């Protein structure tokens, strides 16, 4: 089975929450990794998303460490939508 990973940077203008992460995350740029697998048997290349992860600051205070957390793609879209609709400061 053919797999691929896509990486993108998403910027949040406001502190935000995503289901599956039990704390408020600060505004800023976040790396999002999406793993996909090729759908076999089609006459054209097509991929299906099998995992979405986001790199967030580690929960430990005063730590420069990052952790990769698995999230739902819909939950990420919801967080982006809420961030875009939040009033500008």
Buried (B, 14 or more C-beta within 10 A) or exposed (E): EEEEEEEEEBEBEBEBBBEEBEEEBEEEEBBBBBBBBBEEEEEEEEBEEEBBBBBBBEEEEEEEEEBEBEBEEEBBEBBBEBBEEEEEE
